[in-house]
């Protein structure tokens, strides 16, 4: 996913903000967050905006809350 970023950007001390808009994303959100959190050479600011999901999306967000603050 991040292979397309220029090497110069990877080496700078910059923070990249990722905004994730969700609605009933329980089937894909965990994989998405795990992939983002696995990035070791990037400083990330992850923002999740949920559209009042009715599945387990909110539960997943709460489980990751401490990791994405």
C-alpha positions as CSV (number, residue, x, y, z in Angstrom):
1,X,0.0,0.0,0.0
2,X,2.7,2.5,1.0
3,X,5.2,1.3,-1.7
4,X,4.0,4.2,-3.9
5,X,5.1,6.9,-1.5
6,X,8.4,8.6,-2.6
7,X,11.4,7.5,-0.6
8,X,12.0,11.1,0.4
9,X,8.6,11.3,2.1
10,X,9.3,8.0,4.0
11,X,12.5,9.4,5.5
12,X,11.1,12.7,6.7
13,X,9.7,13.2,10.2
14,X,6.2,13.9,9.0
15,X,2.8,12.7,10.2
16,X,0.3,11.4,7.7
17,X,-3.3,11.7,8.6
18,X,-5.6,8.8,7.5
19,X,-9.3,9.4,7.6
20,X,-11.5,6.3,7.5
21,X,-15.2,6.8,7.0
22,X,-17.1,3.7,8.0
23,X,-20.7,2.4,7.9
24,X,-21.2,-1.2,8.8
25,X,-17.5,-2.0,8.0
26,X,-17.1,-4.7,10.6
27,X,-15.9,-7.2,8.0
28,X,-13.1,-5.0,6.7
29,X,-12.2,-2.5,9.4
30,X,-10.0,-4.8,11.5
31,X,-7.8,-5.7,8.5
32,X,-7.6,-2.0,7.5
33,X,-6.4,-0.9,11.0
34,X,-4.0,-3.8,11.4
35,X,-2.4,-2.9,8.1
36,X,-2.1,0.7,9.1
37,X,-0.7,-0.1,12.5
38,X,1.9,-2.5,10.9
39,X,3.6,0.5,9.2
40,X,6.9,1.0,10.9
41,X,8.4,3.8,8.9
42,X,5.5,6.2,9.1
43,X,4.0,8.4,11.8
44,X,0.3,8.1,11.4
45,X,-2.7,10.0,12.7
46,X,-5.7,7.7,12.2
47,X,-9.2,9.4,12.3
48,X,-12.2,7.1,12.2
49,X,-15.6,8.6,11.4
50,X,-18.5,6.2,11.8
51,X,-21.9,6.8,10.2
52,X,-23.8,5.2,13.1
53,X,-23.1,1.6,12.1
54,X,-25.5,-1.2,13.3
55,X,-23.0,-4.1,13.0
56,X,-19.8,-4.6,15.1
57,X,-18.0,-1.6,13.6
58,X,-18.2,0.4,16.9
59,X,-16.9,-2.6,18.9
60,X,-13.9,-2.8,16.6
61,X,-13.2,0.9,16.9
62,X,-13.4,0.6,20.7
63,X,-10.9,-2.3,20.7
64,X,-8.4,-0.3,18.7
65,X,-9.0,3.0,20.6
66,X,-5.9,2.9,22.7
67,X,-3.7,2.0,19.7
68,X,-4.9,4.8,17.4
69,X,-4.9,7.7,19.8
